């Protein structure tokens, strides 16, 4: 996985590059609340089965926003890559959840 600006991977290293400096933890998050209309439609959909597209879209947007915030932090640190990217979620209150992206900002250069 990558961005237009930084290489972003879920692995400990970047293929074809060596890590020359570890800059530290970077993170981004967003908290999203469910929508009553979506909940009603989701309830109906759960009776017949299948994907609940409104929730899929909500989580996709939340994941993208958390990732973008993490990348901004990495850029401010002068990183060329983020390794060990992870996502996690947590309920913060009934009907609202946090999506959290985190990884390690590093500087890399070509070569192993």
N, C-alpha and C positions, 0 to 999 in steps of 0.2 A: 504494500500500500504506500502511496506517496502523495505529496501535495505539489502544487506548482512551485513552492518555495523550498521545502525541506523534504528529505527522505524520511519516511515514517514506516517503521517495521515493528512487528510483534516479536521479533527475535532479538537475541543479545548482541548481534553484530549486523553490519551492513555488507552484503556480499560485494567483493571487489574493493572494499575500503577497509582502512584500519582506523580505530578510534584513537585520536591523539590527545583528547582532553574530555573528561567527564565534567559537565557543567552543573548537573544536579537535577532534582525532581522538577518536572513541569506538570501542570494540571489545568483542567478547565471543567466547568460544570454548568448545569442549568437545572432549574426546577420547573416542572410542568404540572399543571392541574388538569384533571379530566373535565370534560364538558358534558353537561346533563343530556343534551341531545345525542351525543355520541354514546353515552351510557345506555340510553333507551335502545338505540339501534344495535349496540353490542349485545344487549340482553336478548333481543329478538334473533340476532344472528347466532348466538350460542345455542338457541333451541334447535336450529336446523344444521348447524355445523359450518365450518369453513373459516376462511381468514376474515378477521375484523380489520378491514382496510383503514378505517379512520384511526385506529390505534397504531397500526403499522406506520402510517404517515406521521403521526405525532412522535413516535419514538425515533423514526428516521431523522426528522428535523431536530429533535433534541440531541441525538448523537452527533450530527453535523455541527451544531452550535457548540457543544462541549469540546469537540475536536478542534474547531477553529480557535476557541479561546486558549486551548493548550498550545497550539501552534504559534499564536501571537506571543505567548510568554516565552517560548523557546527562541523565537526570533529576537526578542528583546535581550536575551542572554547571549546572542551571537552564535547559536547552534547552527550546524549544517544538517543535523539529523536528530530524530527522536527514536530511541530503541526501547524495546519492551513495552510497547503501547498496550494498555489495558483499558477496558470499560467496566464500570460497575454501576449498579442502581441501588437506591435505598428509598424506602418510604419515609417521607418527612411528616406527613399528616394524612388523614383519611382523604383520598382523592388526589393526592399530590405526591410526586416522586422526583428524586434527584437522579440525573444521569451524570456520571463523573468519568472523565477521561484523564489518564495519567501515564507518564513514561519518564524516561531519562534523557535529558538533552545532552548531546555530545557534539564535539567537532571531529570531523573525519577528513581523511585525505585518501586519494586513490592508492591501491596496493594493499597487500596483506601483511 
